[in-house]
Amino acid sequence: MRTFTLLMLVMILAAGLAVAGCQDQKAIVIGAKPFNEQYILAEMVSLLLEEKGYTTEVKSGLNDATLFEGIRKGQVDVYVEYTGTAYSQLLKLPPLDTWDPEVVYEDVTAGLAAENIVVLYRFGFRDDYAIAVRKDWAEENNVVTISDLVPYAPGLVFASDLVFHEREDGLPRLAEVYGLTFQDVKPLAPTLMYEAIQNGQADAIPPYTTDTRVDLYNLRTLADDRSALPPYHAMLLISQDRDADAELVSALRVLENRIDTDTMRVLNRKFDIDKMEARDIAREYLVAEGLLPS
């Protein structure tokens, strides 16, 4: 009788462990950095997985190094990274003479694979540093690219954020590749550099391409026609173990190449200006795209 009871207990315990194991396989940790589009995209990933029966935990406000270590050690299952960040900051690869986005993507994909991290796909948008000028001035002078700006630059004031004018891959790189030199360079806090260009105290600034304020201040970002600046394609990273889950991968694939830069700026505006919650923005977008039921 005791043997039978003990056997039953062992079987119940084994069944419980099996169920717990299945539940663990359905529990996904999603990492995110501490800014608008990261919050929004993490919630999109969360909603898509929850629709397929997964439970999710979004850990936001994490920095590059923490996320990288987290996904390597299995503490984070999936998160959004950028090709330029992975190339230079995480994998420490040497700078390229010409920043070909496809070469960067291939090198990053191979480098992360060696760390047991899978690049699942790119979302479609880039969050690059750019050079921006007032849209009315750009239209008046037919300035579309950085090359177009070069002849005008010696008579213009450039309001930099606190690092772009000094970064090796920032303004010095543009001077090297394009011969771009301004009459004056004023380092300012990001908020103040936008105010400076709005008030006519500056003529050009270096925003991020998905920054809400590009539209809010009626600016035009200029094409980097000589690929002088690193590309920052947003891409979805997943741990090698989770990549083996075909259902999970299929659920996430729907966002591949779906969100362009203009769309991401619109979504960021809902967070920055309209003060919507990131999860509400994510749900609204997914429903509008037919990716979630209304």
N, C-alpha and C positions, 0 to 999 in steps of 0.2 A: 504493500500500500504506500509506504514511504517512498519507494522507488518510483512508483507511478506518479505520485504527487510531485516529486522532484523533477521528473521528466516533463510533466505538464508546465511547471514553473519555468523550466529552461526554454520550452517551446514558446511560451507566452512572451518571455523576455526577448527571445530572438525575433519574434514577430514585431514586437514593439520597436526594437532597434531597426528593423527593416523599414518600418513606417517612418520612423524618425529620419532614416537615411534618405527616403524619398522626399520627405518634407524639406530636408536640408538642400536637396538638389533643386527644389523649387524656390529657394530663398536666395535672392540676388541682391548684392550690394553694389550700388551705383555711386561712383565718386563724381565730385564736381568742384571746380575752382570758384573763387568768390566774386563772380560778376554775372551780369544779366543773362547773356546767352547760355552760359554754363548752367545756371539754374533752370532755364527754360528747357534746354535739350535733355537734361537729366530727368526732368519730369515727363517729357515725351517718352523717353525710354521706359520709365517706370509705368506709365499708363499702358503702353503697348504690351508690356510683359504681364501686367496684372490682368489685362483682357484675356490672356492665354492661360491664366490660372497660377501664375507665379506670385509670390509675395516679394516685395521689394523694400529696400531701405536706401534712401538717398542721403549720402554723407556729403554735405556741401561745405564750402569754405576751405578746402584743402589746397595746398600749394603743389607746384610741379613735382618736387622731390618726393613728397608724401604719397601722392597718387602713383607715381612710378614704382616706388618701393611697395606700395600696397598691392598693386596688381601683380607684381613679381612674386610676392609672398602669399597671394591668395586671399588677402584681406579686402581687396576690391575686385569685383568681377568685371566691371565694364565702366569706361568713362570716356569723355570727349577730350582729345588732345589735338595739337596743331603740328603740322609737318615741320615748320621752322623751329618750333620749340623742341620737338623730339630730336631733330637733326643736330642742333647746336648745343642745347642745354642737357638733354638726357643721354644721348649717344656720344656727344663730344666729337662729332665728325668734323673734318677740316672744311673751312669755307670754300665755296666754289667761285671760280672766276666769273661765271655767269650762272645765275640762280634759275636753272631750268626746273619748273615745278614738277615735271614728270621724273626727272633724275632724282630730285629730292625725295619724292614719294617712294620711288623704288628703293633708294638707299635706306630710308626710314623703315620701310616694310621688312627689308632683309635684316636690318639691325635689331629691330624689335623681335623678330622671329627667333633670333639667337638668344633672346631673354625669355622665351616662351610666352610671348605676347603677340596676339594676332591683330593686324589691322583689318578690320571687317570691311570698311569702305570709307569713302569721303562723302560728306553731306552735300557738297556742291558749292558751298561758299568759302571765301577766304577772309580771314580777319587780319589783314596785313597793315603795317604802317603804310601810309600814303602821303603824297603832297596834295593839299587842297587849297583852292583859291575861291573867291566869291564867284558864283555862277554867272552873274551879269557881266563881270569883268572878263571871265573866260569866253563867254559868247561874243562879246564886243571885240576881243582880240584873237578869236579863233584858236584858243589854247585848249588842247585836248590831252596832250601827253607832256611828260616832263621835258622832253626835247623841245617842245613848243615854248616852254616856259623860259628856257635858258637865255634867249636874247633879252628878255625883260628883267631877269633876276637882278642884275647889277643896280637897278633903280628901285628895288622892292625891299620891304622889311619882312623878315621871317621870324615869326613868334614860335619858338620850339616849346615842347614840353620840357621837363627837367633833365631828360637824358638823350633825346634823339640827336641833338646837335653835337654830342660827344661820342655816341655809340659808333663803334667801328663799322657796323652795318647800317648806319643811319646817314646823317648829313655828310660826314667825311667820305662815305662810299659814293654818294651822289656827286660830290665834287670830283672824285677820282674818275668816275665813269662818264659823267656828262659835262664836266667842267662847270657845274652849277655853283655860282657864288652870288650871295645876296649883299645888298648895300649894308644891311645890319642884321644881326641875329640876337633876339631877345629871349632868353630862357624864362619861361613862366609856368606856373601851375596849369594843368590842363584846362580847368574852368576859365582861367584868366586868358589863356591863349585864344579861346573861342570869343570871349568878350572883346579881345584886342582886334580880331579880324572883323567883328561886327561893327566896332566903333571906328574902323579905319585907321587904327594905330598899327596894324600889321596887314600885310597883303597875302601872306601864305602861311600855312600851319601844317603840322604832320598828324592828322587824326588816324585812328584805326578805321578801316573801311566799313565795319559794322556799327560804328558809333552812331547812336541816334541823332547826335547833334549835327552830323553832316547834312541831314535833311532839315533839321530845325533851324539851322543858320543859313540855309540856302547856298550850300557849297558844292563845288564840283571836285571830285577826286580825280587826279590826273593819272593816266596810264603810265606805268613804268615800262616804256617801250624798249629799253635795253636790259631789262631783268637785272637791275642793279641791287634791288632789295630782296631779302629772303621771302619765299612764299609761306603763308600760314593757312594752308587748307585745313579746315576742321575735319577730323576723322574719328571714327568710333573704334576704340581699342577694347579688346576682350581677352580674358585669360585663355590660355590654350585649353585648359580643362573645360571651360564653359563653351568654347568653340565646338566641342564635340557634341553639344546638345543641339540637334538639328531643329527642334521646335523653337528653341530660344533664338537661334540665328535667323530662322525664317521670319519670326515676329519682328525682328529688328531691321531686316533687309528693306522694309518698305520706305525707309528714310534715305536710302542710298541715292545720291545725286538729286534730291528732291528740293532742297532749300538753297536758293541762290542768295547772293550778298544783299540785294535789295530787300528780299523777303525777311532775312534775318534782322536787318535794320528796322523794319516795320514791327517785328515781334519784340525787339529790344525797346522800341519806343513805348509799347504797351506797358512794359515793366518800368521804364525810367520816367516817362511823362504821365501816362494814364494811371500808374500805380496799381496795376493789376497784379494779382498773385501769379507766380511763375507757373503753378500747376493749372490755374484757370486759363492762362495764355496757351499752354501746351494742349489742354483738352480742346479749347476752341479751334485751334489750328488743325488738330487731328480729325475732329468731327467735320470741319469744313472741307478737308481733303478726302473725306470718305474712309479714313483709316480707323475710326472709332464710331460706334453707333451713337446717335444723338441722344 
